[in-house]
Amino acid sequence: MEELTQNFELERIKNLLNVTFHGGAWHGPSILENLKDIRPKDAGNRQKNIHTIAELVYHITTWRIFALKKIQGDTDFAIETEKQNWGNLKEIDAFEWETLQMELTLSHDELMSGLNDKDDAFLSEIVPGAEYDFYTLLHGIIHHDLYHSGQIAILKKNAAKSSKFDDEDDFGSFRNDSYFEDEY
Protein backbone atom coordinates (compact mmCIF):
# COMPACT_ATOMS: atom_id res chain seq x y z
CA MET A 1 0.00 0.00 0.00
CA GLU A 2 1.32 3.45 -0.95
CA GLU A 3 2.17 5.67 1.98
CA LEU A 4 0.29 8.97 1.99
CA THR A 5 2.34 12.05 2.78
CA GLN A 6 0.85 14.88 4.71
CA ASN A 7 0.76 18.30 3.01
CA PHE A 8 -1.80 20.21 5.06
CA GLU A 9 0.57 22.82 6.48
CA LEU A 10 2.57 23.22 3.29
CA GLU A 11 -0.66 23.72 1.32
CA ARG A 12 -1.71 26.44 3.77
CA ILE A 13 1.66 28.17 3.35
CA LYS A 14 1.42 27.94 -0.45
CA ASN A 15 -2.06 29.45 -0.24
CA LEU A 16 -0.73 32.35 1.86
CA LEU A 17 2.11 32.89 -0.60
CA ASN A 18 -0.38 33.00 -3.47
CA VAL A 19 -2.95 35.33 -1.90
CA THR A 20 -0.22 37.66 -0.68
CA PHE A 21 1.16 37.77 -4.21
CA HIS A 22 -1.90 37.49 -6.49
CA GLY A 23 -4.80 38.70 -4.35
CA GLY A 24 -7.73 37.57 -2.31
CA ALA A 25 -6.12 38.04 1.10
CA TRP A 26 -8.16 39.36 4.00
CA HIS A 27 -5.70 42.20 4.69
CA GLY A 28 -6.18 44.09 1.46
CA PRO A 29 -4.25 44.48 -1.79
CA SER A 30 -1.65 41.92 -2.82
CA ILE A 31 1.73 42.75 -4.30
CA LEU A 32 0.38 42.55 -7.86
CA GLU A 33 -2.71 44.57 -6.95
CA ASN A 34 -0.49 47.29 -5.46
CA LEU A 35 1.70 47.32 -8.58
CA LYS A 36 -1.26 47.79 -10.90
CA ASP A 37 -1.33 51.13 -12.73
CA ILE A 38 2.07 52.29 -11.48
CA ARG A 39 3.76 54.28 -14.21
CA PRO A 40 7.47 53.71 -14.91
CA LYS A 41 8.34 57.26 -13.81
CA ASP A 42 6.56 56.66 -10.48
CA ALA A 43 8.27 53.26 -10.05
CA GLY A 44 11.66 54.96 -10.35
CA ASN A 45 10.77 58.09 -8.39
CA ARG A 46 12.88 58.49 -5.25
CA GLN A 47 10.79 60.12 -2.55
CA LYS A 48 13.06 61.74 0.00
CA ASN A 49 15.84 59.24 0.79
CA ILE A 50 13.97 55.93 0.64
CA HIS A 51 13.90 53.01 -1.75
CA THR A 52 11.90 53.39 -4.93
CA ILE A 53 9.03 51.12 -5.90
CA ALA A 54 11.29 49.59 -8.56
CA GLU A 55 13.96 48.86 -5.96
CA LEU A 56 11.36 47.25 -3.70
CA VAL A 57 10.20 45.01 -6.58
CA TYR A 58 13.82 44.03 -7.28
CA HIS A 59 14.33 43.31 -3.56
CA ILE A 60 11.18 41.16 -3.25
CA THR A 61 12.28 39.22 -6.33
CA THR A 62 15.77 38.72 -4.92
CA TRP A 63 14.48 37.13 -1.72
CA ARG A 64 12.11 34.86 -3.65
CA ILE A 65 15.11 33.68 -5.67
CA PHE A 66 17.00 33.18 -2.39
CA ALA A 67 14.18 30.96 -1.08
CA LEU A 68 14.04 29.00 -4.34
CA LYS A 69 17.82 28.42 -4.35
CA LYS A 70 17.64 27.14 -0.78
CA ILE A 71 14.73 24.82 -1.66
CA GLN A 72 16.92 23.50 -4.49
CA GLY A 73 19.65 22.75 -1.94
CA ASP A 74 22.08 25.56 -2.76
CA THR A 75 24.14 26.01 0.40
CA ASP A 76 26.33 28.78 -0.98
CA PHE A 77 23.76 31.14 -2.49
CA ALA A 78 23.74 34.36 -0.47
CA ILE A 79 22.69 37.97 -0.78
CA GLU A 80 25.69 39.85 0.52
CA THR A 81 25.82 43.27 -1.14
CA GLU A 82 23.48 46.23 -1.48
CA LYS A 83 23.54 45.75 -5.26
CA GLN A 84 22.50 42.10 -4.91
CA ASN A 85 19.77 43.07 -2.45
CA TRP A 86 18.35 46.24 -4.02
CA GLY A 87 19.76 46.32 -7.54
CA ASN A 88 21.54 49.15 -9.27
CA LEU A 89 18.54 50.80 -10.84
CA LYS A 90 18.93 54.25 -12.35
CA GLU A 91 16.34 55.46 -14.85
CA ILE A 92 13.23 53.31 -15.03
CA ASP A 93 11.63 53.32 -18.47
CA ALA A 94 8.63 51.30 -19.64
CA PHE A 95 10.80 48.36 -20.75
CA GLU A 96 12.74 48.20 -17.47
CA TRP A 97 9.55 48.49 -15.40
CA GLU A 98 7.83 45.72 -17.36
CA THR A 99 10.95 43.54 -17.05
CA LEU A 100 11.09 44.00 -13.26
CA GLN A 101 7.43 43.00 -12.94
CA MET A 102 7.87 39.98 -15.20
CA GLU A 103 10.91 38.83 -13.20
CA LEU A 104 8.91 39.19 -10.00
CA THR A 105 6.07 37.08 -11.36
CA LEU A 106 8.48 34.49 -12.74
CA SER A 107 10.25 34.26 -9.37
CA HIS A 108 6.90 33.63 -7.67
CA ASP A 109 5.94 30.95 -10.20
CA GLU A 110 9.31 29.24 -9.80
CA LEU A 111 9.07 29.37 -6.01
CA MET A 112 5.64 27.75 -6.12
CA SER A 113 6.89 25.10 -8.56
CA GLY A 114 9.82 24.40 -6.27
CA LEU A 115 7.36 23.51 -3.51
CA ASN A 116 5.25 21.15 -5.64
CA ASP A 117 7.10 17.96 -4.74
CA LYS A 118 7.53 18.82 -1.04
CA ASP A 119 5.50 17.68 1.93
CA ASP A 120 4.99 18.84 5.50
CA ALA A 121 8.15 17.03 6.69
CA PHE A 122 10.15 19.34 4.42
CA LEU A 123 9.09 22.31 6.54
CA SER A 124 11.15 21.00 9.48
CA GLU A 125 14.32 20.63 7.42
CA ILE A 126 17.08 23.15 8.04
CA VAL A 127 17.66 25.58 5.18
CA PRO A 128 21.06 24.83 3.55
CA GLY A 129 23.68 27.22 4.92
CA ALA A 130 21.32 28.59 7.60
CA GLU A 131 20.28 27.93 11.19
CA TYR A 132 16.51 28.02 10.61
CA ASP A 133 14.03 25.69 8.93
CA PHE A 134 11.96 26.01 5.77
CA TYR A 135 8.83 26.73 7.80
CA THR A 136 10.54 29.89 9.09
CA LEU A 137 11.92 30.83 5.67
CA LEU A 138 8.57 30.50 3.88
CA HIS A 139 6.68 32.42 6.55
CA GLY A 140 9.47 35.00 6.37
CA ILE A 141 8.82 35.43 2.64
CA ILE A 142 5.12 35.99 3.37
CA HIS A 143 5.88 38.58 6.06
CA HIS A 144 8.50 40.20 3.84
CA ASP A 145 6.00 40.47 0.98
CA LEU A 146 3.37 42.06 3.20
CA TYR A 147 5.82 44.56 4.68
CA HIS A 148 7.12 45.72 1.32
CA SER A 149 3.70 45.62 -0.31
CA GLY A 150 2.59 48.13 2.33
CA GLN A 151 5.56 50.33 1.47
CA ILE A 152 4.67 50.12 -2.23
CA ALA A 153 1.09 51.15 -1.45
CA ILE A 154 2.29 54.23 0.46
CA LEU A 155 4.79 55.20 -2.25
CA LYS A 156 2.11 54.72 -4.91
CA LYS A 157 -0.28 56.96 -2.99
CA ASN A 158 2.40 59.63 -2.55
CA ALA A 159 3.32 59.43 -6.24
CA ALA A 160 -0.31 60.04 -7.17
CA LYS A 161 -0.41 63.09 -4.89
CA SER A 162 2.82 64.55 -6.25
CA SER A 163 1.80 64.02 -9.87
CA LYS A 164 -1.58 65.76 -9.58
CA PHE A 165 -0.20 68.83 -11.27
CA ASP A 166 2.19 67.14 -13.71
CA ASP A 167 0.15 68.26 -16.71
CA GLU A 168 -0.70 71.70 -15.41
CA ASP A 169 2.23 74.06 -15.84
CA ASP A 170 0.50 76.87 -13.94
CA PHE A 171 0.75 74.88 -10.71
CA GLY A 172 4.25 73.46 -11.18
CA SER A 173 5.89 75.90 -8.79
CA PHE A 174 3.60 74.81 -5.95
CA ARG A 175 4.67 71.15 -6.05
CA ASN A 176 7.75 71.73 -3.92
CA ASP A 177 6.01 74.03 -1.49
CA SER A 178 6.02 72.56 2.03
CA TYR A 179 2.35 73.45 2.31
CA PHE A 180 1.54 70.40 0.15
CA GLU A 181 3.73 67.91 2.01
CA ASP A 182 2.12 65.42 4.34
CA GLU A 183 3.66 64.83 7.73
CA TYR A 184 3.84 61.11 8.60
Backbone bond lengths (Angstrom), bond angles and torsions (degrees), N, CA, C in turn:
res aa  C-N    CA-C-N  psi(-1)  N-CA   C-N-CA  omega(-1)  CA-C   N-CA-C  phi
1 M - - - 1.447 - - 1.533 109.48 -
2 E 1.309 116.97 135.54 1.462 122.69 -178.23 1.525 110.25 -72.74
3 E 1.311 115.10 132.42 1.465 119.74 179.40 1.523 110.20 -77.64
4 L 1.311 116.40 130.36 1.462 121.12 178.31 1.521 109.22 -86.36
5 T 1.327 115.50 132.94 1.461 119.31 176.41 1.513 108.66 -96.76
6 Q 1.296 114.26 148.63 1.458 119.89 -178.06 1.533 109.78 -91.80
7 N 1.323 116.12 131.72 1.462 121.75 -178.93 1.517 112.59 -130.41
8 F 1.316 118.07 16.13 1.459 119.85 -174.60 1.525 112.60 -59.37
9 E 1.315 117.15 -49.84 1.467 120.01 -176.83 1.524 110.93 -69.92
10 L 1.313 117.25 -42.22 1.465 119.75 178.64 1.528 110.74 -62.43
11 E 1.310 118.08 -39.03 1.467 120.82 177.85 1.529 110.85 -64.09
12 R 1.315 116.99 -37.38 1.470 120.25 177.35 1.530 110.53 -65.66
13 I 1.323 116.36 -41.10 1.473 120.31 178.24 1.524 110.01 -64.94
14 K 1.321 117.52 -44.65 1.469 120.89 178.45 1.534 110.31 -60.24
15 N 1.325 116.91 -39.76 1.456 120.07 176.95 1.532 110.77 -62.14
16 L 1.329 117.54 -44.30 1.465 120.60 177.88 1.528 111.61 -62.64
17 L 1.319 116.65 -41.24 1.465 119.90 176.52 1.527 110.60 -59.37
18 N 1.324 116.18 -43.46 1.470 120.27 -178.03 1.521 113.05 -69.28
19 V 1.329 118.46 -44.69 1.468 118.53 -177.93 1.528 110.88 -71.38
20 T 1.317 117.13 -32.09 1.455 120.25 175.98 1.525 110.57 -66.12
21 F 1.323 116.26 -33.71 1.457 121.00 -178.26 1.525 112.95 -87.58
22 H 1.338 116.99 -50.13 1.467 121.46 -172.85 1.521 114.07 -92.18
23 G 1.319 117.66 -36.87 1.458 120.32 -178.76 1.511 112.26 134.01
24 G 1.316 114.18 168.34 1.448 120.81 179.85 1.518 113.63 97.43
25 A 1.317 117.30 7.06 1.466 120.78 179.66 1.525 109.88 -79.81
26 W 1.299 116.33 154.09 1.469 121.57 -178.56 1.525 111.97 -68.23
27 H 1.335 117.85 -25.27 1.467 121.61 -171.82 1.514 114.65 -78.53
28 G 1.320 116.85 -18.19 1.454 118.98 -177.98 1.513 110.83 132.09
29 P 1.338 117.03 -152.54 1.459 120.88 -172.99 1.529 113.51 -62.13
30 S 1.316 114.57 142.75 1.461 122.37 175.38 1.528 109.21 -81.84
31 I 1.315 115.30 179.60 1.466 119.70 175.68 1.533 110.01 -58.46
32 L 1.332 116.71 -52.38 1.469 119.01 -177.89 1.520 112.04 -63.67
33 E 1.317 117.60 -36.76 1.466 119.98 177.53 1.525 110.85 -64.99
34 N 1.321 117.73 -38.04 1.465 120.87 177.52 1.528 112.14 -69.30
35 L 1.323 117.03 -29.90 1.464 120.38 -178.90 1.529 112.84 -80.25
36 K 1.315 116.39 -15.28 1.463 120.43 -177.94 1.531 110.44 -61.01
37 D 1.309 115.54 135.57 1.463 124.39 175.48 1.534 114.56 67.81
38 I 1.313 117.72 16.88 1.470 119.57 173.22 1.527 108.08 -83.58
39 R 1.307 115.31 125.39 1.462 120.85 179.31 1.527 109.67 -79.34
40 P 1.336 117.43 150.90 1.466 120.05 179.74 1.534 113.02 -53.41
41 K 1.343 116.73 -40.83 1.475 118.08 -178.63 1.527 110.93 -65.78
42 D 1.336 117.80 -32.26 1.463 120.72 177.14 1.530 110.84 -74.95
43 A 1.339 117.25 -34.63 1.465 121.11 178.33 1.524 111.14 -63.37
44 G 1.326 116.52 -33.60 1.461 120.99 -178.80 1.517 114.39 -96.51
45 N 1.319 117.21 -0.82 1.460 121.44 -177.15 1.531 111.21 -74.19
46 R 1.340 115.07 122.42 1.465 119.44 178.22 1.520 108.42 -91.41
47 Q 1.309 116.12 113.66 1.457 122.20 178.14 1.520 108.02 -94.37
48 K 1.312 114.32 118.09 1.464 122.25 -175.23 1.518 108.36 55.21
49 N 1.308 119.83 -126.79 1.469 121.13 -176.65 1.529 109.69 -123.10
50 I 1.346 116.01 49.92 1.463 120.26 -178.70 1.523 109.92 -122.72
51 H 1.303 116.03 167.23 1.458 120.22 -179.32 1.523 110.59 -64.35
52 T 1.316 114.55 146.90 1.461 120.90 177.21 1.527 109.73 -80.19
53 I 1.314 115.91 166.66 1.463 120.60 175.36 1.527 109.39 -59.97
54 A 1.320 117.04 -42.27 1.468 120.55 179.43 1.525 110.86 -60.90
55 E 1.317 117.81 -42.28 1.462 120.72 177.63 1.528 111.42 -63.97
56 L 1.324 116.62 -38.47 1.471 120.03 177.84 1.527 110.70 -64.43
57 V 1.323 117.43 -40.57 1.469 120.73 177.43 1.523 110.04 -63.38
58 Y 1.320 117.16 -44.36 1.471 121.27 177.18 1.532 109.89 -58.46
59 H 1.312 116.79 -45.69 1.462 123.75 -178.18 1.534 111.68 -63.16
60 I 1.328 117.20 -45.54 1.469 120.82 177.69 1.528 109.88 -60.60
61 T 1.326 116.22 -43.29 1.464 121.59 178.18 1.521 110.77 -60.56
62 T 1.316 116.37 -45.37 1.466 121.77 -178.52 1.527 111.39 -57.06
63 W 1.320 117.19 -43.66 1.468 119.58 -177.51 1.522 111.82 -75.98
64 R 1.326 118.51 -25.20 1.466 120.19 171.45 1.527 109.82 -67.94
65 I 1.325 116.02 -41.07 1.471 120.14 177.12 1.527 109.50 -63.85
66 F 1.334 117.31 -40.91 1.463 120.97 176.56 1.531 110.16 -55.98
67 A 1.334 116.79 -49.21 1.469 120.86 -179.20 1.532 110.38 -61.11
68 L 1.323 117.04 -43.70 1.462 120.69 179.76 1.525 110.97 -61.59
69 K 1.330 117.06 -45.99 1.473 120.65 179.71 1.528 110.66 -59.78
70 K 1.304 116.92 -39.29 1.473 120.22 179.04 1.528 110.96 -68.72
71 I 1.326 117.56 -38.96 1.465 121.73 176.27 1.526 109.70 -61.47
72 Q 1.320 116.25 -35.71 1.467 121.73 178.91 1.527 112.73 -77.58
73 G 1.343 116.81 -3.21 1.455 120.76 175.74 1.517 115.77 93.35
74 D 1.320 117.98 11.32 1.466 122.06 -178.16 1.527 110.37 -76.81
75 T 1.323 115.65 103.64 1.462 121.82 -179.05 1.515 111.98 -71.15
76 D 1.327 116.97 -34.41 1.459 121.53 -171.02 1.523 115.07 -87.11
77 F 1.322 118.21 -18.70 1.463 119.36 -176.59 1.530 109.47 -61.42
78 A 1.327 115.34 128.67 1.469 120.57 -179.41 1.523 109.31 -147.38
79 I 1.302 114.90 156.65 1.459 122.62 174.58 1.521 104.98 -111.59
80 E 1.321 115.82 104.24 1.464 119.47 -169.35 1.522 114.90 -115.44
81 T 1.323 117.69 -16.79 1.462 119.59 -176.55 1.522 110.60 -120.41
82 E 1.312 116.00 160.75 1.467 121.44 175.80 1.527 110.47 -59.46
83 K 1.331 116.51 -40.18 1.465 120.48 -179.63 1.530 110.32 -63.88
84 Q 1.335 117.59 -42.44 1.462 120.30 177.39 1.530 110.91 -64.17
85 N 1.303 116.90 -35.87 1.459 122.69 -174.26 1.532 112.92 -81.21
86 W 1.331 116.66 -41.35 1.467 121.05 -172.60 1.518 113.79 -119.54
87 G 1.310 117.89 -5.85 1.456 121.30 -178.55 1.511 111.69 81.99
88 N 1.304 115.13 -178.79 1.456 122.44 177.79 1.522 107.05 -129.85
89 L 1.314 114.54 61.14 1.457 121.10 -172.18 1.522 110.41 -88.59
90 K 1.311 115.45 128.19 1.473 120.42 178.58 1.523 108.27 -106.49
91 E 1.296 117.19 -102.05 1.465 122.48 177.79 1.527 108.83 -80.67
92 I 1.316 116.42 132.12 1.457 121.25 177.68 1.529 108.13 -106.93
93 D 1.328 115.28 110.14 1.461 119.99 175.30 1.526 108.59 -101.04
94 A 1.319 116.80 -179.49 1.467 121.13 -176.44 1.530 111.64 -59.72
95 F 1.335 117.14 -40.57 1.462 120.53 -179.57 1.530 110.70 -65.02
96 E 1.321 116.81 -47.73 1.469 121.27 -179.13 1.531 110.81 -62.39
97 W 1.324 117.02 -42.02 1.462 121.25 -179.38 1.533 110.53 -64.76
98 E 1.322 116.54 -44.46 1.464 120.18 177.94 1.528 110.64 -62.98
99 T 1.331 116.96 -40.34 1.464 121.35 179.64 1.525 111.04 -63.40
100 L 1.322 117.48 -44.32 1.472 120.85 178.19 1.525 111.44 -59.43
101 Q 1.324 116.72 -42.64 1.461 120.35 179.81 1.530 111.70 -68.71
102 M 1.316 117.21 -38.08 1.467 120.37 177.61 1.524 110.92 -66.25
103 E 1.333 117.18 -40.87 1.469 120.76 177.99 1.527 110.96 -64.13
104 L 1.319 116.21 -37.88 1.464 120.32 177.11 1.526 110.55 -62.05
105 T 1.321 116.51 -48.78 1.462 120.62 -179.80 1.524 111.15 -63.60
106 L 1.308 116.84 -41.86 1.464 120.94 177.68 1.531 110.73 -61.63
107 S 1.324 116.75 -42.16 1.475 119.41 -179.82 1.525 110.81 -64.02
108 H 1.336 116.97 -35.82 1.464 120.07 176.75 1.529 110.39 -66.44
109 D 1.325 116.22 -46.95 1.465 120.47 -179.42 1.528 111.06 -60.61
110 E 1.318 116.96 -41.28 1.466 120.71 179.42 1.527 111.34 -68.07
111 L 1.335 116.78 -38.83 1.456 120.16 176.79 1.527 110.10 -60.75
112 M 1.320 116.58 -46.71 1.467 120.46 -179.89 1.531 110.77 -63.33
113 S 1.319 117.57 -41.13 1.462 121.35 177.21 1.524 111.56 -62.97
114 G 1.321 115.65 -37.52 1.462 120.31 178.76 1.516 113.33 -64.01
115 L 1.320 116.69 -21.28 1.468 121.44 179.86 1.532 112.81 -92.94
116 N 1.329 117.13 -8.87 1.462 120.74 -174.09 1.519 114.60 -58.57
117 D 1.308 118.09 -37.68 1.467 119.44 -176.57 1.536 112.85 -97.71
118 K 1.325 116.71 14.51 1.469 121.45 -179.04 1.518 110.41 -97.88
119 D 1.330 114.98 161.24 1.459 120.26 175.86 1.526 109.14 -130.58
120 D 1.306 116.09 -177.75 1.469 120.04 -176.01 1.527 112.63 -60.13
121 A 1.322 118.31 -32.09 1.469 121.06 179.50 1.529 110.89 -61.28
122 F 1.313 116.45 -32.46 1.467 122.24 178.15 1.532 111.43 -57.28
123 L 1.310 116.74 -34.57 1.466 120.88 -176.79 1.528 112.56 -62.00
124 S 1.311 117.77 -24.87 1.471 122.16 -179.83 1.521 112.76 -87.85
125 E 1.315 116.99 -10.01 1.466 120.53 179.82 1.526 109.94 -70.08
126 I 1.312 115.24 145.02 1.467 121.06 177.72 1.530 109.08 -76.36
127 V 1.309 115.98 135.18 1.466 122.72 178.05 1.531 108.16 -64.58
128 P 1.343 118.33 129.93 1.467 120.51 179.73 1.530 111.96 -54.69
129 G 1.319 115.82 127.31 1.459 121.62 179.06 1.519 114.08 79.36
130 A 1.339 117.96 10.75 1.463 121.32 -177.76 1.535 110.02 -130.43
131 E 1.331 115.33 176.90 1.458 121.00 178.97 1.533 111.30 -115.41
132 Y 1.315 117.40 18.57 1.461 122.16 -179.66 1.527 108.17 -130.22
133 D 1.332 115.55 165.21 1.463 120.10 -176.78 1.532 111.53 -96.06
134 F 1.343 114.72 174.25 1.457 120.26 -178.13 1.528 112.25 -68.71
135 Y 1.321 117.19 -27.94 1.462 120.21 174.93 1.532 109.25 -57.94
136 T 1.320 116.09 -47.22 1.464 122.02 179.84 1.525 111.18 -65.74
137 L 1.322 117.11 -43.61 1.465 120.79 -179.89 1.530 111.21 -61.66
138 L 1.321 117.39 -47.18 1.468 119.95 -176.56 1.529 111.90 -68.38
139 H 1.321 116.57 -39.28 1.468 118.33 174.62 1.532 110.26 -66.87
140 G 1.316 116.72 -33.65 1.463 120.67 175.65 1.516 111.85 -61.78
141 I 1.329 117.57 -39.81 1.466 121.08 177.39 1.528 110.00 -63.21
142 I 1.323 116.75 -41.55 1.473 120.46 178.44 1.526 110.08 -62.02
143 H 1.319 117.30 -48.60 1.471 121.36 -179.43 1.526 110.26 -62.65
144 H 1.319 115.73 -43.07 1.463 122.52 179.12 1.530 110.22 -59.31
145 D 1.327 116.56 -45.45 1.466 120.86 178.13 1.521 111.48 -59.78
146 L 1.322 116.59 -46.17 1.464 120.42 -178.51 1.529 111.30 -63.62
147 Y 1.316 116.27 -44.03 1.460 121.06 179.69 1.530 110.98 -58.48
148 H 1.329 115.79 -51.66 1.463 119.17 -176.93 1.524 112.48 -74.68
149 S 1.321 117.92 -27.94 1.453 120.10 174.64 1.530 110.17 -63.70
150 G 1.322 116.45 -38.61 1.465 120.63 175.18 1.521 111.52 -62.55
151 Q 1.332 116.68 -41.73 1.461 119.70 177.17 1.527 110.82 -62.10
152 I 1.332 116.11 -42.87 1.466 120.28 179.21 1.527 110.08 -60.59
153 A 1.321 116.73 -42.14 1.473 120.29 179.88 1.530 111.15 -60.84
154 I 1.320 117.21 -41.87 1.466 121.07 179.34 1.525 110.59 -67.25
155 L 1.336 117.07 -45.45 1.464 120.52 179.18 1.531 111.09 -63.07
156 K 1.319 116.32 -38.65 1.467 120.80 177.84 1.527 110.21 -63.05
157 K 1.300 116.41 -43.82 1.473 121.06 179.02 1.529 110.24 -63.25
158 N 1.320 116.93 -44.19 1.465 120.28 179.09 1.524 111.60 -65.77
159 A 1.325 116.66 -36.22 1.472 120.03 178.77 1.519 109.94 -64.98
160 A 1.323 116.69 -39.35 1.467 120.00 178.62 1.519 110.49 -64.40
161 K 1.337 117.23 -39.57 1.466 120.64 178.48 1.519 110.73 -65.03
162 S 1.330 117.04 -44.76 1.462 120.04 -174.87 1.512 112.18 -74.61
163 S 1.335 117.88 -18.07 1.465 118.77 -179.51 1.524 112.58 -99.83
164 K 1.319 118.09 8.98 1.463 121.07 179.43 1.520 111.95 -54.68
165 F 1.317 115.87 -38.49 1.454 120.28 -174.13 1.530 112.91 -104.22
166 D 1.324 117.73 13.46 1.459 120.85 -177.79 1.525 112.98 -53.54
167 D 1.322 117.43 -38.28 1.450 120.87 -176.35 1.520 113.46 -96.64
168 E 1.318 117.08 6.78 1.452 120.09 -177.70 1.525 109.52 -120.81
169 D 1.319 115.58 93.99 1.455 121.50 -175.30 1.523 113.09 -57.26
170 D 1.317 118.31 -31.48 1.454 121.11 -177.68 1.527 112.49 -62.25
171 F 1.318 117.35 -24.08 1.459 120.39 -176.49 1.526 112.56 -105.13
172 G 1.320 117.30 0.87 1.461 121.11 -175.72 1.511 114.42 -55.27
173 S 1.323 117.44 -37.12 1.462 119.87 -177.01 1.522 112.10 -70.47
174 F 1.316 118.40 -18.93 1.460 121.38 -178.83 1.524 112.84 -82.69
175 R 1.321 118.10 -16.07 1.463 121.00 -175.54 1.519 112.78 -58.87
176 N 1.297 117.99 -36.36 1.460 120.81 -176.62 1.519 112.83 -92.32
177 D 1.298 116.77 -0.07 1.451 121.80 179.31 1.523 109.27 -68.32
178 S 1.331 117.09 132.58 1.468 120.79 -178.23 1.516 112.81 -62.60
179 Y 1.321 117.18 -18.50 1.455 121.24 178.60 1.540 111.33 -58.56
180 F 1.343 116.89 -31.36 1.458 121.31 -176.48 1.522 113.20 -93.18
181 E 1.300 119.30 -0.37 1.461 121.13 -179.61 1.513 110.69 -85.92
182 D 1.315 115.48 135.64 1.463 120.98 174.90 1.524 109.23 -83.01
183 E 1.290 115.59 145.25 1.473 120.91 173.93 1.517 106.93 -99.89
184 Y 1.322 118.75 125.43 1.462 122.23 -179.78 1.503 110.34 -113.06
